[in-house]
Amino acid sequence: MRTENSATTATRIAVDANAAPAAGTATRPGPTPTTPLTAKATRGGTVLAALGVTAFSLTFPATAWGLEGFGPWSLVTVRSVLAAVIAGSCLLALRVAVPERRHWAGLAVVGAGVVLGFPLLTTLALETATTAHSAVVVGLLPLTTALFSALRTGARPSRSFWIAACAGAAAVIAFTVQQSGGTLTTADLYLFGALLICAAGYTEGGRLARVMPGWQVIAWALVMCLPLTVPGALVALSHEPVHLTGHAVAGLLWVAVGSQFVGLVVWYRGMAVIGIPKASQLQLAQPLLTLVWSVFLLGEHLSPAAPLTAAAVLVCIAVTQRSRG
C-alpha cells in the first residue's frame, strides 16, 4: 500500500499548499484527508480549471465588443487598471500580507505574460483577424504551456500525454492553415507571440499557486503592474478616441472582471490541484467555445472544418486527462 499512501500524501501537500495563509502568518496543520476526499479535491480542481477556460473563451468576443468603442492600447490598459482596483481592494479588505521577496520575480513573470503581454498582443491581432481565427491559433496554448511547464518545473508527463497533446495541436494548426489560405498574417505573428508569453505566465502562476492561494497570485501581479498600466491608460485615452456603447462597456467590463481577475483566480486554483500540464489541456476546449460565442454574439460564420476540429480536440482532451505523468 506504499503507492496509495504516497499519492495521498502528495495530494494532501498540494491541497494544503493552496490553502496556505498569507506570508507572515502562522500555519496550522489540517486534518489528513481520506482517499475519497482526495478524489473529490481532484474533481473540484478540474471543475475550477474548466470554469477558468469558460471565462477565457469569452475574452475574444468581449475584446471585439470593446474595440467598438476603445482603441487597442486604451482597452488593454484600462482593463488592467480596473482589474487591479478590484484585486487590490480584496487584498486590503482581507489584510493580505505582501508576498515574500523570493516570489516577486515569479509574480513579475505572471504580470508580464498574463496582465500585459497576452492581452495586448491578442487585442492588436483582433483589429484585423476574426475572433474565430484568433481562437483557433491560440488553441496551441495548452501544448505551449505544457512545454514551459516541463522546462520550468521539471514535470514529465507520459508519452501518451504528449502524443495526444501534439495531435490536438496538429488539428489546431491544420484548421488555422486551412482558414488562412496557407499564409501567415501580421495578426498570426501577434498571436504566436501571445502564445509564448502567456504560457510563461501560466506556468509561473501555476507554480506560485502551490505556495499561495491562486487568487493572490493574479491579484498581486495586477497590483505590481499598476505603475505601468495607470500612466499607460492616461496616455492611451488622450490619443485614442473613445465611443461609449453598450457593447463597448460590456466588453470592457468582462475582460477586466471576468477574464483578467475572476477567470484567472479559478484557473490558477485548478492548476494547483490537478497540475499544470493536465489543466493546460483543458484549454483545448477554449477555441471551440470561442467559436460558439463568435457565432451567437458576433454573427461570424464558421467553416465546415470547425466540427471536425472540435471532435479531434475533444478526443485529445479525453486522452490527456486519463494519462498519468
N, C-alpha and C positions, 0 to 999 in steps of 0.2 A: 504493500500500500504506500510505498515511498513516493511513487509518482503522483498519486492523488494528493498526498499531503503537500508536496512541493507546489502543485498547481494551486491548491487552496491558499497556501502561504503567499504565493506571488500575487494572486488576485487581491488578498487582504491588503498587501502593501500598496497596490495601485489604488484601491478604494480609499484607504486611509490617507494616502498622499493627496488625493483630490479633496478630501475633507479637511486638509490641514489648515490650521488657523493662520492668520497673517503673521508676517515676520515680527519677532519681538514678543510674541505671546507664548504662554506655556502650552505644551502638548500633553494631552491625556490619552493614554492607550484606551481604545474602544474594545468592545466585545469582539471575539473572533467569530466571523460569520460561518455558517454551515455551508455544505455543498449546494443545497437548493438556493440559498441566498446568493451564492456566487453566480449561479446560472441567471438568477433574477437581475443581478447587477449587470451582467453581460448584456442581457436583453435590453435593460434600461439604457446602457451606453449606446447600443445600436439605434434605439429609438431617438435618443438625443442627437446623434450624428445625422440621422435621417431628417430630423426637423431642421437642422442647420442647412442641409442640402436643399430642402424645400424653400427655405428663406433665400438662399443664394440663387435658386432658379428664377426668382422674380427680379433679380438685380438688373439684368439687361433690359427687360421690358420697362422697368421703372426708370432706368437711366435714359432710355429712349423718350419716355414721357418728360423727364427732367430737362432734356436737351431742347424741348419745345419752347422753354422759357428762359433757360440759362445757357451761358457759354460753357464749354467743357471744363475750363480751369475754375470758373465760379462754382460749378456743380460739385466738383471734386473737393475743393477746399471748404465750401460751406457745409457739405455733408459731414466732413470730418470734424469741423468745429461743433456742429450740433451734436454729433455722437459723443464727442469729448465732454461737452457740458453735461450730458446725461450720465456718462460714466463717472466723471468727477464728482457729481452730486451723490451718486451711490457710494463712492469711496469715502466722501466726507460724512455722509449720514451714518455709515456703518463704522466710522473711525478706523479705517483700514490703515495699518502702518505701511510706510514706504518700503518697497521690496529691498532685500539685501543687495549690496553693491555688486555681488557676483552675478546677479540676474539682469543687470542693466543692459549688458551687451545683447543678451538674447531678446529683451524687450525692444531694443533698438532695431533688431532684425525684423521682428514682428511688425513694428511701425513702418519700416521702410517697405516691407513686402505687402502687407495687408491693408494698412491705413493709407499709404501714399501711392506706391508703385502700381499695384494691380488696378485700383480704381481709376487712376489717371490714364494708364495705357489702354484699358478697355473702353473708357469713355471716348478717348481720341479715335479708337477704332470704330466705335459705333456712329461716328459722324458720317462715315462713308459705307460701312458694312451693315447688313441687316442683323437683327438680333439672332435669327436662326443660324446664319452662317457663323457668327461670333460664338454662339453657344456650342456649336459642334467643334470648332477649333479648340476652345477651352476644355472640351471633353478629354483632352490629353492631360489635364491637370492631375488626375489620380496616379497615372504612371510616373509623371514627373515628381510628384510628392513622394511616391514610394522609393524612387531613386535617391532623392535627397535624404530620405529617412535612413536608407541603408548606409549612405556615406556619413551622415551626421551622428546617428545613434547606434550604429553597428547592428541594426536589425537585419536578420537573414531569413526572409520568407522562403517558403518551399518552392520547388521547381514548378509544381502545378500552379502556384500562385502567380509566378512570373509569366508562365505560358498564357494563362487566362488574361492577365493584365496587358500583355503585349497584343493579344488577339483583340481585346477591346480597343486598344489604341489604334491598331491597324484598321479596324472598322471605322473609327472616327476619321482617320486620315483619308481613307478611301472616299468617305462621304464628302469630306471637305474638298478634295481634289475634283470630284465629280461636280460639285456645286460651283466651284470657281473656274471651271473650264481648263484645269490643268496648270494654272498660273497662280503665283502668289502676289498679292497686292500689298500696299503700304499698311493697310489695316491688318493683314495677316502678320506682318512683321511686328506691329504693336502687340498683337495677341500672343505671339510666340514669346516676346519679351515679358509679357504679363505672366505667362505660364511659369517661367523660370523664377521670377522674383516672388510670385505668390507661393510657389512650392517651398521656397526657403522660409517664408514667413509661417506657413502652415506647420512645417516640420519643427521649427524652433518653438512655435506656440504650443504644439502638442507635447514637446519635451518639458516646457515650463509648466504645463497644466498638470504634470505629475508631482510637482513640488509646491504648487499654489493653486487655489481654486481657479477654474478656467475663466470665469468672468473677470477676475482680477488681471489676468494676462492681457486681454484685449483692452480693459479699462485703463491700465497703466500705459499701454502702448499708445492709446489715443491721447491721453494727457501729455505724454512725452513729446508728441508731435505738435502740440499747440503753439510753441514758439515759431513753427514753420507755417502751420495752417492758418493762424489768425492773420499775420501780415499778408500771406498769400491770398486769403479771401478778400481782404480790403483792396489789394491791388487789382485782383481779377474783376471784382464788382465795379471798380472805377473804369475799367477798359472794355468790359463786355456788357452789352445791353441785356436788360432783364425784362421779361414779359410774363407777369404772373397769370397763369391759367390754372384751371382745376387739375389738368394732367401734370403740369409742371410742379405744382405744390405737392400733389400726391406722390409723384415720382421722387422728389427730393426727400420727403418725409420717410418714404420706405427705405431708400438707400442709406439714409442716416440712421434710422432707428432699427429697422428690420435686418438689413444686410450688414451694416457696419458695426452694430453692437449686439443686439439680441441673437441674431443668427450665429455670430462668432462665439457668443457665450455658450450656447448649447453644443456648438460644433467642437470647441476645444474640450468641453467636459466629456463629450462622447469619445473623442480621440484618446483621452487619458484612460478611459476604461477599457476599450476594445483594442487599442493600439493604433499607431499612425498608419501603417500600410493597409490594414483592413478597413479602417474608417475612410481612407482616401478612395478606396474602390467603390464606396457608396456614391461617390461623386460621378461615377459613370452614368448614373441616372439623371444627373443635373441637366445636361444638354437636352435630354428627352423631355423633361418637364418644361424647360425653357421654350422648346418648340411648341408645346401645347399652349403656353401663355402667349407666345408670339401670334398664334392664330386667334385666340379668343380676345386678347387685349389690344393687339396692334393690327389685326386683319391681314397678316402676312400669309402667303401661300407656300405650302410645303411640297417638295418633290416626292415622287413615288418611292424614292430610296429611303425616306425617313422611317417608314415602318420596318423595313429590313434592318436598318441600323439599330433601331430600338430593340428588336428581337435579339440581335447578336450581342448587344451591350448587356441586356438583362441576363443572358446566359453566362456571360463573363462575370457578372456580379455574383451569381449563384455559386460559381466555381471558386472565386476568391474568398467568399465568406465561409465556404466549407473547408478550404485548405488550411493547413497549420503551418505556423512559422517555425 
